[in-house]
Amino acid sequence: MSNIRSIDMMVLDDIFDMGSGYVLNFSDRTFAQFFAEELNIDIDDPAYKKYGTSKAKRLRCFLQIVDRATAVRTLNALWEYREVVRQRFGHDEKITNAHGQLLAIINRLNVDETNLSQVKTSPRRAFDREIFGQFQAELRHLSDLEPQPRGYAFESFLKALFNKFGLEAREAFRLRGEQIDGSFLLGNETYLLEAKWQSAPSGVDQLHTFHGKIDQKAAWARGLFISYSGFTEDGLYSFGRGKRVICMDGFDLSEAFARELPLNQVLERKVRRAAETGSAFIRV
């Protein structure tokens, strides 16, 4: 038996504007972000694409197959978002007793939850909170290593970190005359990686050297320079603005872990701030 009856789904279609494959005013990106931040759920999980890939079809499938407690939590979160948007833009309520109809569906789900035969699997989480503490501990452990093994270990650490947050990392590779510490995908863009763990902050020469590698690649290639010890103020100033490189340091990583910020979202915001300000390095 499904979580939600067909007649109830028709009501939800109207309440959450699920015509033509949409859900409220979400884009694909903000839809995934909403589920991750509000519910810690990966709505892009292929399990929810049984009926199609549109946002509405994924949501319908999701509501049918997750446990009822999760379905109730999701409906409440979507309603809260709907009302914030509606009131913010001054839109009149067009559905008679919309909240009452939604609460009736939620009430049936809550009552039926007592029937253990209807219990379903919990959804895949967008991220595991415990993983942030694990990465923080691993990062501290690296500081105990000798410089040369620490450099290799740092690259492996970053590859695991990127992959945990869906960035499809590749290991270091060598081209004729140059070393690339790895690459990853952020959105639809390919980023090359420079990773340094040295005692002194990275200066302008190292920034320009890495940017020179980016310039020799395809026009759409970009770069992420992670310097655990940071960057010199003069180096960042001399490096200038409007480059195809964004920067992180060890404190950035530590702050992201401490605040439980998914790495992909941290990088997305760094990219956006770089586009808005022209600065390669904006702190978390």
DAHUHU-V78115 format. One record per backbone hydrogen bond with DSSP energy under -0.5 kcal/mol. CO is the residue of the C=O (numbers start at 1). NH is the residue of the N-H. E is the energy in kcal/mol with one decimal. If there is no record, write none. Layout:
[[CO | NH | E] [CO | NH | E]]
//
This chain:
[[5 | 9 | -2.2] [6 | 10 | -1.5] [7 | 11 | -1.3] [8 | 12 | -2.3] [9 | 13 | -2.4] [10 | 14 | -1.5] [11 | 15 | -2.5] [12 | 16 | -2.6] [13 | 18 | -2.7] [14 | 17 | -1.0] [16 | 24 | -2.3] [18 | 21 | -0.8] [19 | 22 | -1.8] [21 | 55 | -0.7] [21 | 56 | -2.0] [23 | 26 | -2.1] [27 | 31 | -2.4] [28 | 32 | -1.9] [29 | 33 | -2.3] [30 | 34 | -2.5] [31 | 35 | -2.0] [32 | 36 | -2.1] [33 | 37 | -2.9] [34 | 38 | -2.7] [34 | 39 | -0.6] [35 | 39 | -1.2] [35 | 40 | -0.5] [35 | 41 | -1.9] [36 | 40 | -0.8] [41 | 43 | -1.1] [42 | 45 | -1.6] [45 | 48 | -2.3] [46 | 49 | -1.9] [54 | 58 | -2.3] [55 | 59 | -2.3] [56 | 60 | -2.5] [57 | 61 | -2.2] [58 | 62 | -2.7] [59 | 63 | -2.6] [60 | 64 | -1.4] [61 | 65 | -1.6] [62 | 66 | -2.0] [64 | 3 | -0.7] [67 | 71 | -1.9] [68 | 72 | -2.6] [69 | 73 | -2.2] [70 | 74 | -2.4] [71 | 75 | -2.4] [72 | 76 | -2.3] [73 | 77 | -2.0] [74 | 78 | -2.7] [75 | 79 | -2.3] [76 | 80 | -2.2] [77 | 81 | -2.3] [78 | 82 | -2.8] [79 | 83 | -2.5] [80 | 84 | -2.0] [81 | 85 | -2.4] [82 | 86 | -2.7] [83 | 87 | -2.5] [84 | 88 | -2.2] [85 | 89 | -1.9] [86 | 91 | -2.5] [87 | 90 | -0.5] [94 | 96 | -0.5] [95 | 98 | -1.3] [97 | 101 | -2.5] [98 | 102 | -2.1] [99 | 103 | -2.8] [100 | 104 | -1.8] [101 | 105 | -1.5] [102 | 106 | -2.5] [103 | 107 | -2.6] [104 | 108 | -1.9] [105 | 109 | -2.0] [106 | 110 | -2.5] [107 | 111 | -2.4] [108 | 112 | -2.6] [109 | 113 | -1.2] [111 | 114 | -1.4] [112 | 115 | -2.0] [114 | 116 | -1.0] [115 | 118 | -2.3] [116 | 119 | -1.4] [121 | 67 | -1.1] [124 | 42 | -2.5] [127 | 129 | -0.6] [128 | 131 | -1.2] [128 | 132 | -0.5] [129 | 132 | -1.1] [129 | 133 | -0.7] [130 | 134 | -1.7] [131 | 135 | -2.6] [132 | 136 | -2.2] [133 | 137 | -2.2] [134 | 138 | -2.4] [135 | 139 | -2.4] [136 | 140 | -1.8] [137 | 141 | -2.1] [138 | 142 | -1.8] [139 | 143 | -0.8] [140 | 143 | -0.7] [141 | 144 | -1.7] [142 | 145 | -1.7] [146 | 150 | -2.5] [147 | 151 | -1.9] [148 | 152 | -1.5] [149 | 153 | -2.5] [150 | 154 | -2.5] [151 | 155 | -1.7] [152 | 156 | -2.0] [153 | 157 | -2.7] [154 | 158 | -2.4] [155 | 159 | -2.2] [156 | 160 | -2.2] [157 | 161 | -2.3] [158 | 162 | -3.1] [159 | 163 | -2.3] [160 | 164 | -1.9] [161 | 165 | -1.1] [162 | 165 | -0.6] [162 | 167 | -2.4] [163 | 166 | -1.7] [167 | 185 | -3.3] [170 | 183 | -1.3] [173 | 175 | -0.5] [173 | 180 | -2.7] [175 | 178 | -2.0] [178 | 175 | -1.9] [180 | 173 | -2.5] [182 | 193 | -2.9] [183 | 170 | -2.8] [184 | 191 | -2.9] [186 | 189 | -2.0] [189 | 186 | -2.5] [190 | 222 | -2.0] [191 | 184 | -2.2] [192 | 224 | -2.6] [193 | 181 | -1.4] [194 | 226 | -3.3] [196 | 228 | -3.0] [202 | 232 | -2.4] [203 | 207 | -1.8] [204 | 208 | -2.9] [205 | 209 | -2.3] [206 | 210 | -2.2] [207 | 211 | -2.4] [208 | 212 | -2.3] [209 | 213 | -1.4] [210 | 214 | -1.8] [211 | 215 | -2.3] [212 | 216 | -1.0] [214 | 217 | -1.8] [218 | 221 | -1.9] [222 | 192 | -3.0] [223 | 246 | -2.3] [224 | 194 | -2.4] [224 | 226 | -0.6] [225 | 227 | -0.7] [225 | 248 | -2.3] [226 | 196 | -2.8] [226 | 228 | -0.6] [227 | 230 | -2.0] [227 | 250 | -0.7] [228 | 250 | -1.3] [230 | 202 | -2.8] [232 | 236 | -2.3] [233 | 237 | -2.1] [234 | 238 | -2.8] [235 | 239 | -2.2] [236 | 240 | -1.3] [244 | 223 | -2.2] [246 | 225 | -2.6] [248 | 227 | -2.4] [249 | 253 | -1.8] [250 | 254 | -2.5] [251 | 255 | -2.7] [252 | 256 | -2.4] [253 | 257 | -2.2] [254 | 258 | -2.6] [255 | 259 | -2.3] [256 | 261 | -2.9] [257 | 260 | -1.0] [260 | 262 | -0.6] [262 | 265 | -0.5] [262 | 266 | -2.0] [263 | 267 | -2.7] [264 | 268 | -2.1] [265 | 269 | -2.0] [266 | 270 | -2.1] [267 | 271 | -2.7] [268 | 272 | -2.1] [269 | 273 | -2.5] [270 | 274 | -2.4] [271 | 275 | -2.2] [272 | 276 | -2.1] [273 | 277 | -2.7] [274 | 278 | -2.5] [278 | 242 | -1.6] [280 | 247 | -2.4] [280 | 282 | -0.6]]
//
